[in-house]
Amino acid sequence: MTDTGRYYVIDMKSGRKFCVETISARNQRSNDKEWEVGGAQAVEGGSVRREDSIIKKSNGFKNIGECKNPMDHINKLLAMKLNG
């Protein structure tokens, strides 16, 4: 996890580059300290608020998806390209 909530995955075989963003209502940042909000420990790491996401069709992104495991979605996209 990056402290910005955004990272890139590059497939070594095809050279395709995928942008991944962790979406959350709060813009969380990593810190060495423990952060507590209302008694619940906040998730460590960064996240992107939905309205601040760069992953949009207007920015040239295709096959946009939301999922719990981004690598599953990326593997499906790579399989579609190989089979199609």
N, C-alpha and C positions, 0 to 999 in steps of 0.2 A: 504494500500500500504506500502510495506517495503522500506527501503532506498536502498536495493540491487536489487529490482525488481523481486525477487524470493520468493515464499511462498508455503506452503504445506497445503493441505486440507485433512482431515481424515474423512471418512464416519463412523459415530458412530455405524451403524448397522453391516456393513461388515468388518470394520477395514481397508478397502482399503485406501491407501495413494496416493494422487495425487500431482504432482509438477506443479506449475503454474509460468510462467515467463512473465513479461510484456516486449514485444519486441519493441525496438525503435532504430533508427539510431544513436541517441545521448545517451550517458550514463548519464542520468539525476540523480541527487541526491536530496534528500529533504534537506531543509535548512530553518531556520527561516526568512531569508532575502528574499526579492522578487528579482528574477533573471529576467533580461530583455535581450533579444537577438534581435537585430534589431527592437526594439520597441514592440515586442510581448512577453508577459509574458510566460515563460517556464512552463511546467507542473511540479507540485510539486511531488516529489517521485522518486523512483529509476526505472531504466529500464535496460534491458540486450540487448546488441547488438547481432544481429542474430548469428554472428560468435563466440560469447562467450557463447551461450546457451549450457546447459548441457542436454537438452531434445533432445536426438538423439537415434536412434535404436542401435547404437554402444555402448551406455551406458545402454542398457537393457530396454529402454522405449518402450511401445507398445501403439497403438491407439493414436498416436500423432495428434493433430489438432490445427489449428489456428482459433480463433474466437474472437468476441468482448466481449462476456460474458462467461468466463471460467466455471461458474457454470452450464450453459446450456449444455456444452460439457460433464462435469462430470456427470450430471444427465442422459444424454443419455447413457454414458458408464455403469453407475450403472443399468439402465433399461435393457440394452442388457444382462448383466450378470444375472439378475433376470429372464429374459425371455428365455435365451439361455442356 
